[in-house]
């Protein structure tokens, strides 16, 4: 996605969306999660990490890293490909730590930590509960945060030899998404009942609650824009909600452009600088086989 020539100053969002002409991910097994596997210092994200789970039988689940570029210049030292078999277990999510070149996998009753270079695996305890969402800390204190089916947010200190969590925050139901802010102190968490909270990890207390997201049981992601001023996400009703990150005030609810149901919840991404151009702001919504563009979160959509 890149900026294209603007024909109207009244519509600031201006992007081209093109395809590479090749398939990046292809599998007969269910893909349960995908995330970027970027290397600090690279100018753009070029690798993806994703988990695969066989829905039936005794076949192994696995995790893969694949390059989105056609060249072979990745510094992962894996020739752009990395496969790791996880055995016959369910896998729900994954997260990448570019500083240590390690990744985690949320699995049945535990979190898994794998080192890409040595292929060593650690099994981290999660209180006998499935790990449904995960995020690593930044360059400071190396930690892994795991959100579990029991509504716990567990902290594992990766400098420790212990596989037990060192801290625990609690929400009312299964954790569906975790987002860590750049200060490595505030953690955004959502659960499958639509509750969204901003936590102070050090103080172990809830800072802000974001109300208005309709959800009853789905694992739906919540997002933070790159300026860390906005929290936004989609509910089961298909509405895209925008909140002020600091105050929790609901700023806007955008209705879906077409009828939605539980199988067609929109995927959204908001940016204030598409194409790395300041002011080129807008929301991109994927719904079914269509993309809808909003020049701002208060405008009407265009279809591409």
C-alpha positions as CSV (number, residue, x, y, z in Angstrom):
1,X,0.0,0.0,0.0
2,X,1.5,3.4,-1.0
3,X,0.4,6.9,-1.6
4,X,-1.0,7.8,-5.1
5,X,-1.7,11.2,-6.8
6,X,-4.5,13.1,-5.1
7,X,-7.3,14.5,-7.2
8,X,-9.2,16.3,-4.4
9,X,-7.8,18.0,-1.3
10,X,-11.2,17.4,0.4
11,X,-10.4,13.7,0.5
12,X,-6.9,13.4,2.2
13,X,-6.7,9.6,2.1
14,X,-4.9,8.6,-1.1
15,X,-3.5,5.1,-1.5
16,X,-2.8,2.5,-4.1
17,X,-3.3,-1.1,-3.1
18,X,-1.5,-3.6,-5.2
19,X,-0.7,-7.3,-5.1
20,X,2.7,-9.0,-5.4
21,X,1.4,-11.7,-7.8
22,X,2.5,-14.5,-5.5
23,X,1.0,-16.4,-2.6
24,X,2.7,-15.7,0.7
25,X,0.8,-18.1,2.9
26,X,-0.6,-21.4,1.6
27,X,-1.6,-24.3,3.8
28,X,-4.2,-27.0,4.2
29,X,-4.2,-26.5,7.9
30,X,-5.9,-23.8,9.8
31,X,-3.9,-20.6,10.3
32,X,-4.7,-19.4,13.8
33,X,-2.6,-16.2,14.1
34,X,-0.2,-14.1,12.0
35,X,2.2,-11.3,13.2
36,X,5.1,-9.4,11.9
37,X,8.6,-10.8,12.5
38,X,10.6,-7.7,11.9
39,X,14.3,-7.2,12.8
40,X,15.2,-4.0,14.6
41,X,17.1,-1.7,12.3
42,X,15.4,-2.8,9.1
43,X,13.5,0.0,7.4
44,X,10.3,-2.0,6.8
45,X,8.7,-5.2,7.9
46,X,9.6,-8.1,5.6
47,X,8.9,-11.3,7.5
48,X,5.8,-12.8,9.0
49,X,5.4,-15.4,11.8
50,X,2.3,-17.5,11.8
51,X,0.9,-20.6,13.5
52,X,-0.8,-23.6,11.9
53,X,-3.2,-26.1,13.6
54,X,-4.7,-29.2,12.2
55,X,-8.4,-29.2,13.2
56,X,-8.7,-33.0,13.2
57,X,-6.6,-36.1,13.7
58,X,-3.2,-36.5,15.3
59,X,-1.2,-34.3,12.9
60,X,1.2,-31.8,14.3
61,X,0.7,-28.1,14.8
62,X,3.6,-26.0,13.6
63,X,4.9,-22.4,13.4
64,X,6.5,-20.8,10.4
65,X,8.4,-17.7,9.4
66,X,8.2,-16.6,5.8
67,X,9.6,-13.5,4.0
68,X,7.3,-11.2,2.0
69,X,10.2,-10.1,-0.2
70,X,11.5,-11.9,-3.2
71,X,15.1,-11.3,-2.3
72,X,17.2,-13.3,0.2
73,X,18.6,-10.5,2.4
74,X,16.8,-11.3,5.6
75,X,19.0,-11.2,8.8
76,X,17.2,-14.1,10.4
77,X,19.9,-16.4,9.0
78,X,17.2,-19.0,8.1
79,X,17.2,-18.4,4.3
80,X,13.8,-16.6,4.8
81,X,12.2,-19.8,5.9
82,X,11.8,-21.2,9.4
83,X,9.6,-24.2,10.4
84,X,9.1,-25.6,13.9
85,X,6.9,-28.6,14.7
86,X,4.9,-28.3,17.9
87,X,3.3,-31.7,18.1
88,X,-0.4,-32.6,18.4
89,X,-1.5,-29.6,20.5
90,X,-3.8,-26.6,19.9
91,X,-2.1,-23.3,19.2
92,X,-4.0,-20.0,19.5
93,X,-1.7,-17.1,19.0
94,X,2.0,-16.0,18.5
95,X,4.2,-13.0,19.2
96,X,7.7,-12.0,18.0
97,X,10.7,-10.5,19.9
98,X,13.0,-9.0,17.3
99,X,15.6,-8.0,19.9
100,X,16.3,-11.6,21.0
101,X,15.1,-13.3,17.8
102,X,12.7,-15.4,19.9
103,X,9.0,-16.0,19.5
104,X,6.2,-17.3,21.7
105,X,3.2,-19.4,20.9
106,X,0.0,-19.5,23.0
107,X,-0.9,-23.2,23.4
108,X,-3.0,-25.6,25.5
109,X,-2.4,-24.9,29.2
110,X,0.9,-23.1,28.6
111,X,3.0,-20.6,26.6
112,X,5.9,-21.7,24.5
113,X,9.1,-19.7,24.0
114,X,11.3,-20.7,21.0
115,X,14.7,-19.3,20.1
116,X,15.1,-19.1,16.3
117,X,18.9,-19.5,16.3
118,X,19.2,-22.4,18.7
119,X,15.7,-23.9,18.2
120,X,15.5,-24.3,22.0
121,X,12.0,-24.5,23.4
122,X,10.8,-23.5,26.9
123,X,7.4,-24.4,28.3
124,X,6.1,-21.5,30.4
125,X,3.3,-22.2,33.0
126,X,0.0,-20.4,32.6
127,X,-2.0,-21.7,35.6
128,X,-3.3,-24.7,33.6
129,X,-5.1,-22.3,31.2
130,X,-4.9,-21.8,27.5
131,X,-2.8,-18.7,26.4
132,X,-5.0,-16.9,23.9
133,X,-3.0,-13.6,23.4
134,X,0.6,-12.6,23.9
135,X,3.0,-9.6,23.6
136,X,6.6,-9.1,24.4
137,X,8.1,-6.1,26.2
138,X,10.6,-3.8,24.5
139,X,14.3,-3.4,25.1
140,X,14.1,-2.9,28.8
141,X,13.0,-5.6,31.1
142,X,12.6,-8.7,28.9
143,X,9.1,-10.0,29.7
144,X,6.4,-12.0,28.0
145,X,2.7,-11.1,28.8
146,X,0.2,-13.8,28.2
147,X,-3.6,-13.5,28.3
148,X,-5.4,-16.7,29.3
149,X,-8.8,-18.3,29.0
150,X,-9.3,-17.8,32.7
151,X,-9.1,-14.0,32.4
152,X,-5.5,-13.7,33.7
153,X,-2.7,-11.6,32.3
154,X,0.5,-13.3,33.3
155,X,4.0,-11.9,33.3
156,X,7.0,-14.1,32.7
157,X,10.4,-12.6,33.4
158,X,12.6,-14.1,30.6
159,X,15.8,-13.4,32.5
160,X,14.7,-15.9,35.2
161,X,15.4,-19.6,35.1
162,X,11.8,-20.2,36.4
163,X,9.0,-21.0,34.0
164,X,6.4,-19.7,36.5
165,X,4.8,-16.2,36.1
166,X,6.0,-13.5,38.3
167,X,2.9,-11.3,38.2
168,X,-0.8,-11.6,37.4
169,X,-3.6,-9.2,36.5
170,X,-7.2,-10.3,36.3
171,X,-10.2,-9.5,34.1
172,X,-13.7,-11.0,34.1
173,X,-13.4,-13.3,31.1
174,X,-11.0,-14.8,28.6
175,X,-8.4,-12.3,27.3
176,X,-8.8,-11.8,23.5
177,X,-6.1,-9.2,22.8
178,X,-3.0,-7.5,24.4
179,X,-1.2,-4.4,23.2
180,X,1.8,-2.9,25.0
181,X,2.4,0.8,24.7
182,X,5.9,2.2,23.8
183,X,6.6,3.2,27.4
184,X,6.6,-0.5,28.4
185,X,4.4,0.4,31.4
186,X,0.9,0.6,30.1
187,X,-0.8,-2.5,28.7
188,X,-4.1,-2.5,26.8
189,X,-6.2,-5.6,27.2
190,X,-9.6,-6.7,26.0
191,X,-11.7,-9.8,26.8
192,X,-14.4,-11.8,24.9
193,X,-17.2,-9.9,26.7
194,X,-16.3,-6.5,25.2
195,X,-14.4,-5.2,28.3
196,X,-11.4,-3.1,27.3
197,X,-9.0,-1.7,29.9
198,X,-5.7,0.1,30.0
199,X,-3.4,-1.2,32.8
200,X,-0.4,0.2,34.6
201,X,1.8,-2.9,34.8
202,X,4.1,-1.5,37.5
203,X,1.3,-0.4,39.8
204,X,-0.9,-3.4,38.9
205,X,-3.9,-1.2,38.6
206,X,-6.6,-0.3,36.0
207,X,-6.1,3.2,34.5
208,X,-8.9,3.6,32.0
209,X,-11.9,1.6,30.8
210,X,-13.2,1.9,27.2
211,X,-16.9,1.4,27.1
212,X,-19.2,0.7,24.1
213,X,-17.7,-2.4,22.4
214,X,-20.4,-5.0,21.8
215,X,-18.9,-8.5,22.2
216,X,-20.3,-11.7,23.7
217,X,-17.8,-14.4,23.0
218,X,-15.5,-13.6,20.1
219,X,-11.7,-13.1,20.1
220,X,-11.7,-9.7,18.4
221,X,-8.5,-7.6,18.3
222,X,-8.3,-4.0,19.6
223,X,-5.8,-1.5,18.3
224,X,-3.7,1.6,19.2
225,X,-2.8,4.1,16.5
226,X,0.8,5.0,15.9
227,X,0.5,8.3,17.8
228,X,-0.9,6.5,20.8
229,X,-3.7,8.9,21.0
230,X,-6.5,6.6,19.9
231,X,-7.8,3.2,20.8
232,X,-10.1,1.6,18.2
233,X,-11.7,-1.8,17.4
234,X,-14.7,-3.6,16.0
235,X,-17.5,-5.2,17.9
236,X,-19.7,-8.2,17.0
237,X,-22.2,-5.7,15.6
238,X,-19.7,-4.6,13.0
239,X,-19.4,-1.0,14.4
240,X,-15.9,0.5,14.5
241,X,-15.4,2.4,17.8
242,X,-12.8,5.1,18.5
243,X,-11.8,6.2,22.0
244,X,-9.4,8.7,23.4
245,X,-6.6,6.6,24.9
246,X,-6.0,8.8,27.9
247,X,-9.6,9.6,28.9
248,X,-11.5,6.6,27.6
249,X,-14.1,8.9,26.0
250,X,-15.9,7.3,23.1
251,X,-15.2,9.6,20.1
252,X,-17.0,7.9,17.3
253,X,-18.9,4.7,16.3
254,X,-18.8,4.0,12.5
255,X,-21.5,1.7,11.3
256,X,-20.5,-1.1,8.9
257,X,-21.0,-0.2,5.2
258,X,-22.9,-3.5,4.6
259,X,-24.7,-6.0,6.7
260,X,-22.3,-8.1,8.9
261,X,-22.6,-11.2,11.0
262,X,-20.4,-13.3,13.3
263,X,-18.5,-14.8,10.4
264,X,-17.9,-11.4,8.6
265,X,-16.6,-9.1,11.4
266,X,-14.6,-6.4,9.7
267,X,-10.8,-6.1,9.9
268,X,-9.6,-2.5,10.3
269,X,-6.4,-0.4,10.3
270,X,-6.2,3.3,11.0
271,X,-3.2,5.5,10.4
272,X,-2.5,9.2,10.3
273,X,0.3,8.8,7.7
274,X,-0.4,6.2,5.1
275,X,2.5,5.9,2.7
276,X,4.6,7.5,5.5
277,X,3.0,10.9,4.5
278,X,1.9,13.0,7.5
279,X,-1.7,14.1,7.1
280,X,-2.5,11.2,4.8
281,X,-4.9,9.8,7.5
282,X,-7.8,7.4,7.2
283,X,-9.2,4.0,8.0
284,X,-9.0,0.9,5.9
285,X,-11.6,-1.7,6.5
286,X,-11.6,-5.3,5.1
287,X,-15.0,-6.9,4.9
288,X,-15.6,-10.0,2.9
289,X,-13.8,-9.6,-0.4
290,X,-13.9,-5.8,-0.4
291,X,-11.8,-3.0,1.0
292,X,-13.5,0.2,2.3
293,X,-11.6,3.4,2.8
294,X,-12.5,6.2,5.2
295,X,-10.6,9.5,4.7
296,X,-11.0,10.0,8.4
297,X,-12.9,8.2,11.2
298,X,-15.7,10.7,10.8
299,X,-16.2,10.4,7.0
300,X,-18.1,8.1,4.6
301,X,-16.5,5.1,3.0
302,X,-15.2,4.5,-0.5
303,X,-14.9,1.0,-2.0
304,X,-11.8,-0.2,-3.8
